Amino acid sequence: MTLEVREGDRKAAFDAALNAYGPDSLYVPPLWSDFDRMFDPATNPFITEGHGRYALFSAHRDGRPVGRIAASIHDASNRKHGTRHGHSASSTASTMSRWPMRCCAPPSNGCRRVA
């Protein structure tokens, strides 16, 4: 099974969580407009005001988005504190298709197994 990683595809990153959790889950996604505004480099103050930078990645299996992760570097904070830190967030992986589980949160936050 091969994964293709794409950078900057906001719609695919949004859809990855929906694909990972499936229609029967209790997962409630953010509003598309909020997600899009947060990850649009033209409207996000983190970028437009020069605080830092980020990259948004989506993983695709058979052309379908199945995972996402955002990586950021807060340049202003690093300068202020003399550090070189980066962060990652918004990770979702669609491994649940191989597990007989229903999740209301990412697997790292706990899932309950169903028969």
C-alpha positions in Angstrom: 0.0 0.0 0.0 1.6 3.2 -1.2 0.9 6.7 0.3 1.3 9.9 -1.7 2.1 13.0 0.3 0.9 16.4 -1.0 1.6 19.8 0.4 -0.8 22.7 0.6 -4.1 21.0 -0.4 -6.5 22.4 2.2 -9.5 20.6 0.9 -7.8 17.2 1.0 -6.5 17.9 4.5 -10.0 18.7 5.7 -11.5 15.6 4.0 -8.9 13.3 5.5 -10.5 13.4 9.0 -13.9 12.7 7.5 -12.5 9.7 5.6 -10.6 8.5 8.7 -13.6 8.6 11.1 -16.3 7.6 8.7 -20.0 8.5 8.5 -21.0 6.5 11.7 -18.5 8.2 14.1 -19.3 10.9 16.6 -16.6 13.1 15.1 -17.8 16.6 14.4 -15.5 18.4 12.0 -14.8 22.1 12.2 -16.6 24.3 9.7 -14.9 24.3 6.3 -14.8 28.1 6.3 -12.9 28.1 9.7 -10.5 25.4 8.6 -9.9 27.1 5.3 -9.3 30.5 6.9 -6.9 29.0 9.4 -4.8 27.3 6.8 -5.0 30.0 4.0 -1.6 31.7 4.0 -3.2 34.9 2.6 -5.6 35.3 5.5 -3.9 33.7 8.6 -2.3 36.4 10.7 0.4 34.0 11.8 1.7 34.3 8.2 0.5 37.7 7.1 1.9 39.5 10.2 5.2 37.7 9.9 5.1 35.7 13.1 6.1 32.4 11.5 5.5 29.8 8.8 3.8 26.5 8.4 3.2 23.7 5.9 0.1 21.6 5.6 0.5 18.0 4.3 -2.1 15.4 3.3 -1.5 11.7 2.8 -3.4 10.0 0.0 -4.0 6.3 -0.6 -5.5 5.4 -4.0 -6.2 9.1 -4.6 -8.2 9.5 -1.4 -7.0 11.7 1.5 -6.4 9.5 4.5 -4.2 11.6 6.8 -3.1 15.1 7.5 -0.5 17.0 9.5 0.5 20.6 9.9 4.0 21.6 10.8 4.8 25.1 12.0 7.7 27.2 13.1 7.0 30.3 15.2 9.9 32.5 14.1 9.0 35.4 16.4 9.0 33.1 19.5 12.2 31.4 18.5 13.9 34.8 18.0 12.6 36.1 21.4 13.7 33.0 23.3 16.8 32.0 21.3 15.3 28.7 20.4 14.8 26.7 17.2 11.6 24.9 17.9 9.0 23.6 15.5 5.6 22.1 16.2 3.1 19.7 14.5 -0.6 19.4 14.9 -3.9 18.4 13.3 -2.7 14.8 12.6 -5.3 12.3 11.5 -4.5 8.9 10.1 -7.0 6.6 8.5 -5.7 3.3 9.9 -9.2 2.6 11.4 -10.2 0.9 8.1 -8.0 -2.0 9.2 -9.3 -2.0 12.8 -12.7 -3.1 14.0 -13.2 0.1 16.0 -15.5 3.0 16.2 -13.8 6.1 17.4 -15.0 9.4 18.8 -11.4 10.7 19.1 -8.1 9.9 17.5 -6.7 6.5 18.5 -4.1 8.1 20.8 -6.9 9.6 22.8 -8.7 6.3 23.2 -11.1 4.3 21.2 -13.5 1.5 22.2 -13.3 -1.8 20.4 -16.5 -3.2 18.9 -17.1 -6.7 17.7 
